[in-house]
């Protein structure tokens, strides 16, 4: 057998290949073959749900890339167990290399999900489906494919574009990485097609949380903003403002998993989780982000698996203005256990009561309406300066946060203000890395992150228990603007090539 690290296209393509040996041409009675599935609406929807499930799994560790690699968060170090030092800690300390297991999981997970996405798109063509259902499912799959490539191009730069499955694995060894411009073209193509296919809302309550026209428009607008297509960004995102979304009166309602508030008026697209049961769809971010020695002081369960990850930094805690209502919801500077106060900050915006240890019901937001308003404000400022309209969008966010409205800004000060607002409004939602990358060159990003690293080395947010920093910790170079291609992939297919500097 080939190494299981083969890109998902190859690995999963093996299931469609044939074999001449008779003893291998047998049917496993416990499994449904691909050729007898995808025949009707129920089966195609099952396949679609499978893709959503894979996307859910990909987001379980997305904070490693979206937050750890920024000035937003750090780690509650465990001096007695450094098992994560070569894996997830590497994203915090800028010591990632091509052999990192999290990188391999990231690449394999995305391409495995893309394979199933493409397979479902192909197989549903001949399935018996009502026209309305066919459009909705196709639209969701194209949105999900665009979303996955949106993330892949952020992570790795040039990536392999696959929009169809392979009958045999051999052609996969000839695949090469496509330039980023071609990846963005594919993303926009899928999103524009999804916009025409997707409904603004779904009639069935059980379909709440699925990708909608608003989700596709919002992701398209974000893609255009990244590529500095400001006029197109404005046109795209203004369509979202007419679809019925609204800021919730209370910032905390966006994260509240209670039935009355989950997937609320501000939710455009979020990763769905269902806790308080044994169905396997729960989230556990409350535990992953809880300080290691907090026992039940943060989660409510002393026997939980507290991870001590994604710790809010000194820098972000100091960035909130006095009176900002978001701060107390988003983070806590310490916790109290058995009468003793521990100065270990933690992310608290996903912390809500639940009935089973380690199994929470909290969703993960991908796009909120607040994000759209801030993108609109930014794009208008870039296009026309700080107009009253741009200020209006920005001040809607500040007003809800309990802050004074801004005025009298020039273009540069508006840029600074809107990016700061994005940092705090979307704190710990995996947006910071994307925002830093799209507003800074690779060299500027490295300079910015080295300054952050110097501050952390001089005054660590969390006590390190006498563990010294390594000489390579918090030393950022411009090549780290993108992640390395996993080493096993290069061994399997040298045509992929490695990103410079790794």
Order of alpha helices (4+ residues) and beta strands (2+ residues): alpha-alpha-alpha-beta-alpha-alpha-alpha-alpha-alpha-alpha-beta-alpha-beta-alpha-alpha-beta-beta-beta-beta-beta-alpha-alpha-alpha-alpha-alpha-alpha
